[in-house]
Amino acid sequence: MYLDPSGEFALFFVTAIFGAIFGAVAGGVEAYINGENLWGGIIQGFLVGGALGFAFGTGVAFLGPMLASAGAGTLTSTAILSAVYSFAGSTIISFSAAAIGYTINEELNNRNARLRDVLGFSSLIAVESMINYTWGGIVGQFGKVGELNFPKPEWFEKQAMYRVFASPGVYLIDKVIDILY
């Protein structure tokens, strides 16, 4: 669950930071290409990317150990509750971050953020968050349970597994977002 040996820096904060950085860059590039407000794209990308990275990291940290303990026959109610609460929390955070980011981006582009569009976009990001959480849990149950082991070979194997199996669902949701919003 922690990235450092002292146990003070949680893994899901690291994945949230990486997600936010990559999201901000992607949002800025997309805004630039589309001739939109650069800061609107950066802010929306930062918030959505950070939330999706957080969802993946919480999946690794909480769902992964729960799945591993279920397979070993040592599942506890604490592990189940931790996984359920982290799933709910990461989904709510993703929905909220998407709503805030979308609204800011629309306002910076001098467009009215209609409630229907905000809720629709945020709901799709929440579904993408659920996919990230689930695949984070699946990846987190293998090897060193609850950890990604960056930069060891195990990390690259886990990333490849995530990309192969989760990418089609995430790609489909992204295409729906591109068409609708």
C-alpha positions in Angstrom: 0.0 0.0 0.0 2.9 2.3 0.5 5.6 3.3 -2.0 8.4 4.1 0.5 9.9 1.7 3.1 8.9 4.1 6.0 5.3 3.6 5.1 4.5 7.3 4.9 3.7 7.9 1.2 0.7 6.0 -0.1 0.9 4.4 -3.5 -2.4 5.9 -4.7 -1.0 9.4 -4.2 1.8 8.6 -6.6 -0.6 7.2 -9.2 -2.8 10.3 -8.7 0.2 12.6 -9.3 1.3 10.7 -12.4 -2.3 10.7 -13.7 -2.6 14.4 -13.0 0.6 15.3 -14.8 -0.2 13.1 -17.9 -3.8 14.4 -17.9 -2.7 18.0 -17.8 -0.4 17.5 -20.7 -3.0 15.6 -22.7 -5.7 18.1 -21.9 -3.4 21.0 -22.9 -2.4 19.4 -26.1 -6.0 18.5 -27.0 -7.1 22.1 -26.2 -4.3 23.5 -28.3 -5.2 21.2 -31.3 -8.9 22.1 -31.1 -8.2 25.9 -30.8 -9.7 26.0 -27.3 -8.5 27.7 -24.1 -5.2 26.1 -23.2 -5.7 26.5 -19.4 -9.2 25.0 -19.6 -7.8 21.9 -21.1 -4.9 21.7 -18.7 -7.1 22.1 -15.7 -9.7 19.6 -16.8 -7.0 17.1 -17.8 -5.2 17.6 -14.5 -8.4 17.0 -12.4 -9.6 14.0 -14.5 -6.2 12.4 -14.9 -5.5 12.8 -11.2 -8.8 11.2 -10.2 -8.3 8.3 -12.6 -4.8 7.7 -11.4 -6.1 7.8 -7.8 -8.8 5.2 -8.8 -6.1 2.9 -10.3 -3.9 3.3 -7.2 -6.7 2.6 -4.7 -7.5 -0.5 -6.7 -4.0 -1.8 -6.4 -3.8 -0.9 -2.7 -7.2 -2.1 -1.5 -8.8 -4.4 -4.0 -5.6 -6.2 -5.0 -4.9 -7.5 -1.4 -8.6 -8.4 -1.0 -8.6 -10.5 -4.2 -5.3 -12.1 -3.2 -6.7 -13.0 0.3 -9.9 -14.4 -1.2 -7.8 -16.7 -3.4 -5.8 -17.8 -0.4 -8.9 -18.4 1.7 -8.0 -15.7 4.3 -10.6 -13.1 3.3 -11.7 -10.8 6.2 -14.6 -8.4 6.5 -12.1 -5.6 7.0 -10.5 -6.3 3.6 -14.0 -6.3 2.0 -15.0 -3.1 3.7 -11.7 -1.4 2.7 -12.2 -2.4 -0.9 -15.8 -1.3 -0.9 -15.1 2.1 0.7 -12.1 2.8 -1.5 -14.2 1.9 -4.6 -17.0 4.2 -3.6 -14.5 7.0 -2.6 -12.5 6.8 -5.8 -15.7 6.8 -7.9 -17.1 9.8 -6.1 -13.8 11.6 -6.4 -13.6 10.9 -10.1 -17.2 12.0 -10.7 -16.6 15.2 -8.7 -13.3 16.1 -10.3 -14.7 15.5 -13.8 -17.7 17.8 -13.0 -15.5 20.6 -11.7 -13.0 20.2 -14.6 -15.6 20.1 -17.2 -17.4 23.2 -15.8 -14.1 25.2 -15.5 -13.2 24.2 -19.1 -16.5 25.2 -20.5 -16.5 28.6 -18.6 -12.9 29.4 -19.8 -14.1 28.6 -23.4 -17.0 31.0 -23.0 -19.6 28.2 -23.2 -22.4 27.6 -20.7 -21.9 24.3 -18.8 -25.3 22.7 -19.0 -26.2 20.5 -16.1 -27.1 17.6 -18.4 -23.7 17.8 -20.1 -21.8 18.1 -16.8 -23.6 15.0 -15.4 -23.2 13.0 -18.6 -19.4 13.7 -18.9 -18.9 13.1 -15.2 -20.8 9.8 -15.3 -18.7 8.5 -18.1 -15.5 9.5 -16.2 -16.9 7.7 -13.2 -17.4 4.5 -15.3 -13.8 4.9 -16.5 -12.7 5.3 -12.9 -14.5 2.0 -12.0 -12.6 0.3 -14.8 -9.3 1.7 -13.6 -10.1 0.6 -10.0 -11.0 -2.9 -11.1 -7.9 -3.4 -13.2 -5.8 -1.8 -10.5 -7.1 -4.5 -8.2 -6.5 -7.3 -10.6 -3.0 -6.0 -11.3 -2.4 -5.5 -7.5 -3.1 -9.1 -6.6 -0.2 -10.5 -8.5 3.5 -10.5 -7.5 4.1 -8.3 -4.4 0.5 -7.9 -3.4 -0.9 -4.3 -3.1 2.2 -2.8 -4.8 3.3 -1.9 -8.3 7.1 -2.4 -7.6 8.3 0.4 -9.8 10.8 0.3 -11.6 11.3 -3.5 -11.3 10.4 -5.9 -14.2 7.2 -6.8 -12.3 6.0 -3.2 -12.7 6.3 -3.4 -16.5 4.5 -6.7 -16.6 1.6 -5.3 -14.5 1.5 -2.2 -16.8 1.4 -4.4 -19.9 -1.4 -6.5 -18.4 -3.4 -3.4 -17.6 -2.9 -1.9 -21.1 -3.9 -5.1 -22.9 -7.1 -5.8 -20.9 -8.4 -2.4 -19.7 -7.5 -0.2 -22.7 -10.4 -1.4 -25.0 -13.0 -0.4 -22.4 -11.3 2.9 -21.6 -10.9 3.6 -25.3 -14.6 3.0 -26.0 -15.6 5.4 -23.2 -13.1 8.0 -24.5 -14.6 7.8 -28.0 -18.1 8.2 -26.5 -16.9 11.3 -24.6 -15.3 12.7 -27.8 -18.6 12.2 -29.8 -20.9 13.6 -27.1 -18.7 16.3 -25.5 
